[in-house]
Amino acid sequence: MITEDLNRPALIKAGIALSVVAVLANIPYGALIVLFDYDDVLRRPAGEVLELFHAGGSPLVLAWWTFALSALGFAIAAMLLGEALRDGKAKLASGFTLFGVLSGIFQAAALLRWTFAIPNVATAYVNAAEGSAERAAAVSVYESLNTFAGVGMGEHLGQLLLMVWTFGAGLALMRMGGEMKWIGAAGLATLPLWLVGQTELLSLSMPELPVIELLPYAFIGWELWLLVVGVALIVKAVGKPARSAAILAHA
């Protein structure tokens, strides 16, 4: 007798959610590259960044808002994957799901600073006289928000939580066997890139720390992996009944 330990409808939902997040997140990301020279712009002097942000106007603010929503989308996708893999040999522990949800929430909260905090800071900087105390205060606020909310909470903490989720999800996928074993292993292979890339973030408070800039490669590789996972889950869920029926027919 063939037993089915996969929740196929839930797998399809999770697969669709992961695929959509992986694809749609690149739309605002691409807009930020065009409108704001992201993320190279973050290495420029604060005053130059604030002037460029102010010049971007509402389209730039909207791009940041939708980018933040894509992070919330990942939190939802992580919940759906946790529901799909709640039981069976590929069970994903609820703790790993929680880490994924928190990662999305922390990253979204950090990105929303560009929608609700930085616009006022940029306006204050542009309207203030050059060399004034008001401009210095705007630069100070921007740098504080960028360092704590952006680097500390969004990037560093968000990425650490994401690494834990990727580790758990990768192991769960490997337990499915077949092609999912290799897909899960590919997710685990992105973890060293994320981990070593943290040197770029930590160097802001520890200048003596050697910097190895791997985060862009980690992000690109991880997003491609997320898309592959989503598509593979859909294919596996849709194809399972046909394979089971064929086996039963020849039993």
N, C-alpha and C positions, 0 to 999 in steps of 0.2 A: 504494500500500500504506500502511495506517495503522500507525504505530509508537506504542507505549505506553511513555512514559518515566516513568510514575508507578508507584510501588509501592503499589497499592491496599490490600492488607491492612494494610501498615504505616501508611498514611494513616488508615485507619479506627481503628487502635489509638491513634495519636497524637491524632486528633480526639476520641475518647472520653475519653482521659486529660486533655486540656486542658479539655474541657467539665466533667468531673467535678470537677477541681480548682477551676475557676471557681465552681461551684455550692456544693460542700461547704465551701470555705473560709469561706463566709459564715455557716455554722452556728455554729462557735465564735466567730466575730467578733460575731455577734448576741448570743451568750451573754455575751460580755465587756461588751457595751454594757449589758445588763440587770443583770448581777451586779457590774460594776465601774465603770460609767460611763466606759468606754473610748471614745475616747482622751483625753477632756477631763480625766480623773483624773490623767494624767501631768503636768498643769500645776499641780497642787495641792502644798502643802508635803509634804515627804517623810514626816513623821510621820503625817500624815493618810492618805497613800496606804498606808503600812504597816498602819495600824489597819484600814482598809477591806479590804485584802487578807486580813489575818488573819481578819476577820469572814466573808469569803467562803467559807472552808474548802475542803474537797475539791472541791466542784463548780467553784469558780473555778480551782483548780489543774488540774483535768481539762480545763477550757475552754482554758487556756493550752497544755496538752500537745497537744490535738487541733489547735489553731491552728498549732503548730510542725510537726505531722505534715503539715498541708496544704502547708507550704513545702517539705517533702521530696517531697510528691506532685508539686509543680511541677518539681522537679529531675528526677524520673522522666519527667514529660510532656515536658520539654525534650529528654531523651535519645531518647524515642520519635519526636519530631518530627525530630530530627537524623537518625535512622535512616530515616525515611520520605522525607526530602529529601536523601538521600546522593548521588544521581545525577540526571542530567537537567538541563534548563534551569533548574529551580527549585532547584538544588543549594544547600544550606545548609552553609557551611564548618564543619568540625569545631570550629574555634576559637570560633565563635559558640555552638555547642552547649555547649562547655565553660563559657563565661561564664554560660549559663543554669543549668547544673547547679550551679556554684559559688554563684550567687546564691541558689538554693534552700537549699543547705547552710548558707551563712553566716546567712541569715535564720532557719532552723530552730535553729541553734546559739544564736543570740541570744535567740530566744523561749523556749528551754528554761531560761533563767535563772529564769523565773517558776515553773518546775516543780521545779527542783532546788536553787536558791540562795536566792531571795527568801523562800520559806516559813520557813526558819530565821532569816533576818534579821528578818522580821516578828514571829515568835514572841519573839525576843530583845528587840525593841523594846517589845512589849506587856507582857512580863513584867518589864521594868526599871522602876525608879522614875522619875517625872517629873523631868527636869533632871539625871539621872544621867549618868555617863561612859559607862555601857553603852548608854543611848539615843543618845547622841551618836555612839558608835562604830557602832551599827546604821544610823543615818542616813548616816554617811560611807560605809559599805559599800554601802548601797543606791544612793546617788548615783554612786559609782564604777562599780558594775555597770551602772547605767542609762545612764551617759554613754558608757562604753567599749563594753560588749557590746551594749547596746541601740541607742544612737544611732550610735556609730562603726562597729561591725561589722555589725549587723543592718540598720539603716536606711540609713546613708550608703553603706557599701561594697556592701551587698546591692542597693541601688537602682541604684548605678552599674553593677554587673554586669548587672542586669536591663535597664538602658537599652541596653547593648551588644547583649544577646541580642535585644531587641525590634527594634533597628535591623536586625540581620542577618535575623531572621525576617520582618520586614516587607518587606525587599527580595526575599527568596526568594519570598514569596507574590505579590508584584507581578509577578515573572517568570512566574508561572503564567498570567497573562492573565485575560481575562474579569472576572467579579465578584471574583476573588481579588486583582486589581490594586487595586481600591478598598479592599478589606479590609486589604491590606498597607499601603496609604497611611494608613489610619485609625490603624494601630498607630504609624506614624512620627509622626503628629500628636500622640500622647501624650507624646513625648519632651521638648518644651519645658516641659510642665507638671512633669515629673519634675526637669528640670534647674534651672528657676527655684525650685522648691520646696526645693532643697537649701540655700537661704539660711536656711530655718528651722532646719536642723540645724547649719549652720556658725556661726550667730549665738550658739550656746552658748559657743564659744571666741573669737568675734569679735563682741562686743556692738555694735560700731559698724556692722556690716553691715546694710543694709536687709532687712527680713524680708517675704517675699511668701508667704503660706500657701496653697500650691497642692497640697500633697501629698495631702490627702484627695480632691481632684478627680482628681488623676492616678491614684490607686489605684482609684477607682470606675470611671473611664473605661477604664483598662487591663484591669480584670477583665471588664467588659462586652465589650471587644474580644477577650479571650481566649476567652470563651464563643462569640462569633460565629465566631472562627477555628476552634474545635473543631467546631462544627456544620457550617460550610461545608466543612471537609475531609471530613467523613463524607458529606455530600451529593455532593461532587465525586467521591469515590472510588466511591460506590454508583452514581452516574449515568453514569459514564464508559463502562462496557461497553455500556449501552443505546445511547448516542449513537454509539459506534464501530460497533456492529452495524448501526445505521440507515444510517450513511454507507456501509458496505461493501455493504449490500443495494442501494443505489442507484448503486453504482460501475459 
